[in-house]
Every structure is written in structure tokens, then in C-alpha cells.
Amino acid sequence: FWAPLRKQFPSLEKFVRAAYLHEGTVVFRDDGEVNEVKSSIGSRQGCSLGSFLFCLAIHEELLSLQRAFPQLMIIAYCDDVYIVGEPKAAIQAYNFWSHAVATRLQGSLRDEKGSIYSTQLDKQQLLELGCPTSLKVCQDGIKVLGAPIGNDKFTIDFITKKVEQIEKDIHTIGYMTSHHAQWAVVVRSLQQRMQYIFRCVPCGNAAHFAPLAARYDEAILSVLRRICHHHELPQLSITLAHLPPGLGGFGLKSWFDTADAAFLSAYLYSGTIIPKIFPALEEAFPHPSPPPKVERRPNTNIINPINLSHSHQEEIPAIAREAMLSSARITATCKGVPIEDIDNNANLRGIQSSITKRIYSAKYADLIHSIKTNPSERRTQMLARILSARGDSYTWYTVPCDALTTMNNCQTRIAALQRLLIPIITTNIDEAVGRAKITCPKCNVTSPKTPLTKDCVADTSDIDPYGYHSFRCRADGHTPRTKLLHDRLRDVWISIFRHAGFIVTREPRSAIQESNKRPDAAVF
């Protein structure tokens, strides 16, 4: 790799030579005994430059392979080499590559680890073309860099295994004692596994993936139900759970809220990158806008999302048709907001973030509208709670690592219930008045019928199952309101004003004429 290193990365040559100046040590275990041997071939054991130097070493040989077979597409990622093209030429190219690895790279290809994906020729026909006998022949599909390439059945079976593994892992993390830690694993790790699949496969197609989507959404929601001690969650709470924390939600990524955005962003990003590497593929990535109209085929119940003639549809690459479908579904979700103004020159995450923000904004607007038009007496409280939750976009993304960043299970449950607009206090029906009977667990005062006590305010109308009474409850010296909320907020504002150069007096007496009320602070 010295020649390509000197040519392509001259600034690294001295550093690499210094690292590989002397032979290295290879440590291995044999029958329980640790042994060491010296080696001057290949990369050092555990060297972070190993993969980089390996790619440099095989790069020139890959270029030679491409020059020898210009009619084929040669793609490589480290030691995974893919040869795409007509069967006879592809088999000849594989044998050419195998010989180059053995003679010039001093290595060997293990045919039993390779695969041929052919939808038309069987193994006997491929053997007649010179295919090595040890190569496995697949006609349904193969896995390429962690993504399925094949027919619908192969793709669905592949993704089913991924969903089953997530279900298994979510069941396993249920043994963790901390609910906060369980939540961190789901949000930070488990649900991220599907992002790569969503970017590679058009999983937004409900006709193919609706059963899998339901299983996946059910799996990730099960952790939230476990935290809340609820077997079922109301639809309003599920909608909130799937919104990002910045919009008052929890950040759970539902299948259909994520799949189309992920696939479309990958398509748009690939359309700017791949043609630069493979100019012949430029026509394979037409822009998926303007979004196709959704129309119903005559005399059928089948929705045809692409308003194109049959001959025109055949001219569009399959991946472009799927991108158009994703674009149409996203546009419908966003109430017709187009995607033309998305910056395709941004990175992949930036494009996906721009699309998902539009989806979540549309869903948030629908949620707020449904609450405002709800005849429930609680709609004002619900809107206030959502607005308050929007101010905290960090708690549910924080990884619990110490006492300051960790909520115990009781705190996690109450915080989750309040954010989901679910009652936190169990209610019983009082048959005498025909209303729910609610008792404050702190001061034991009950609404709607209660004798007045010195421990609580006379007005008990705010005692409800959602916990708002805790801000007025005088049990434990009124601690929840004064010391944990009111006093701390007051001191923060006083500190801000004082740092700004103002003179501030804390709760001055006689500041309001003919009243014993005291303002929290007087600013001069």
C-alpha cells in the first residue's frame, strides 16, 4: 500500500512508516495459553489504520479489474466486493479477481463465503459458465452491506427477523430495574436499528409492511406502557408518544412516520452522490417531485398513487417510482406542502431531519386542533400541559448515568403520565353523588365531598386525577409548591435581574396598597 499511500495521502506517509517501522506482535490464545508471535505482514493487531491501509492495498487491483471488465459495475466496501452485470462476464471477472488476490495481494478468496444472486439462471447453468462450485447461488435475494436485495418475500422475511430481534431485546431489557434506563436503551439504541433499513427499503408501503409496522410500533410502545403501568394507552397519548420531545412528545419513532422520510432522504442524497461516482446511473435518480397525484383506478378499489401512463411508468426506474410514492405520502401527510425546497446538498441526516420536521409539525397541528375542538372541560389544561412539555426537550433523551440525571421508577412513571395527559391518581365512583371520588394521597382530602381541614385549602375543586392539586396542597409544609417550584423560579428571575444591573427586593411587604399580598420581586 506504500505507492497509493504516497500518491493519495502524502501527508500520512511518514506517520504510517513510523507506526510500521518495526515488526509487530500478534497475541492469540491456544488451549487456554496466551502466545505471542512477531509479524511483519499485514496491519498490526488492533491498529485503527488497518481497514484504511487494507483499502489502499486493494484499490489499484480493483481499478485493474474495472479496466479489464468495463461493461461491469465493480463496487467494494473494505473486503466486501460486488460484481454486477451479465452472468458470463461477471463470473470471468470473479475468477480474474480471485487470481489477482492470490498472486499480487498474497491472499486467497474463500468461495464458500461468497454468493451469486441470479434471478434467471440456476446453479447448473452458472457452473457451465465457469462459476466455482463452492459459490452459493441465491435466486430470492442476498444481503448487501446489511440491507436486503431481492424479491418481496425475501425482503419481508429479512425485515421480519430484524423486528423479531427488537421484540426479543425489548423483552430482555424489561429485566432492568430502572425504568429510566430501559427508556434510554429504547430511544438511544433499539429504535435506531431500523433507520438503516428504512433508508434502504421503501418500508412506507402499507400494502407490504402494515403487519410488520404494527408489530414494531407495539414493541417500542410496550416500554412506555410498562413505565406507566398501563396495559393500553389512549390514542391521544400514543400520538404524543410519537412526537419529538421538542413538541411535547417522547421521541418514539413510529414506522410510518419514519419510513418514507428515511427512504426519500436516502434517495435524494444518493441522487447527488452516486452519479458523481457512476455517471451512467445519473438517469436512475430523477427528482421525485412534483409529487404524483393520488387517483383511483377505474372500476377497482386499488389506489394508483402515480398519475402516469403505463408506458411512462415503465421508463421510470423502480427506485424512482418508490421515491415518488414516498414523496406523495409525505405531501399528503403535510397537507400538500411540497418538498422541492429541501436542500439536496445537505448530508443525509440533514435531509431526513428537514423532511421529518414537516411531518411532525403537521401531526402536531392536527393534535392541537383536535384538543381545541374537544368539548372536554380539560382542554385548556391539556393545551397548557403540552406547552409546558415543549419546554423540556432534554429529559427523555438524557442517558441516566448518576443521581443527577436519573429518575427513580416512581418519578419516571409520574413524569410519563403527566406528559401523556393520563391520570396519575386512581379514582373511584362515589354513588352518593354519581361522580368520581378523588383523594389526595398527601393530605387525604377528597373531592367532591370533603370536610375542611387545616392541612389543605378550602377550595377542593382542583383535586383531580391529573395531579394539579399538588401545586396547592399544604401537606408537608407546602413543599411541592414553595420550595421545589415557586421559590426556585423566583430566585432564578431575581438572579437574572441582578446580573442585568437592576436593584431587586424579594417579596417586599406593603408594596400593594390595601392588600396583604406580596409580589415575588420588586425591580427598580
Secondary structure, DSSP 8 states (H G I E B T S, - for coil): -HHHHHHH-GGGHHHHHHHTSS-EEEEEEETTEEEEEEE-SSS-TT-TTHHHHHHHHHHHHHHHHHHH-TTSEEEEETTEEEEES-HHHHHHHHHHHHHHHHHTSS----GGG-EEE-SS--HHHHHHTT--TTSEEESSEEEETTEEEE-HHHHHHHHHHHHHHHHHHHHHHTT-S-HHHHHHHHHHTGGGHHHHHHHHS-TT-HHHHHHHHHHHHHHHHHHHHHHHT-S---HHHHHHHTS-GGGTS-----HHHHHHHHHHHHHHHHHHHHHHH-GGGGGG-----S----EE-TTSS-EE-----HHHHHHS-HHHHHHHHHHHHHHHHTTT--STTS-TTS-HHHHHHHHHHHHHHHHHHHHHHHHHT---TTHHHHHHHHHHHHT--SGGG----STTT---HHHHHHHHHHHTT--SS--EEETTTTEEEEE-TTT--EESS----TTS-S--TT--TTSGGGGT--HHHHTTTIIIIIHHHHHHHHHHHHHTT--EEES-TT-STT-----SEEE-
